[in-house]
Amino acid sequence: MTLVRLRKEAQLTLPAPVRKALNVEEGDYLEAEIVKDGVLLKPVTIAHRKAAWKSVLKAAFSVKDTKPKGKRNAKADEAAIVREIKAHRRKHA
């Protein structure tokens, strides 16, 4: 598989309706895959590690425990965190 980047001088030109349907614009990345009848192009998101990690830390520090303080159970806390993450991902998928 190969990534193809749309450039200003359009080494690869996609018609406007196709770009709109794929929600891609200049500078976006596409994954190119050779398939039986031609080439399959799929938009991909490239995340920069430092920016992604900053987002994770920001989200982690914004979490507040609203339950009354009592005996803490690390495994139960971890399970609750995993449930919340999964629920958030389902909601925003």
Secondary structure, DSSP 8 states (H G I E B T S, - for coil): -EEEE--TT-SS---HHHHHHHT--TT-EEEEEEETTEEEEEEE----HHHHHHHHHHHHHT----S------HHHHHHHHHHHHHHHHHHT-
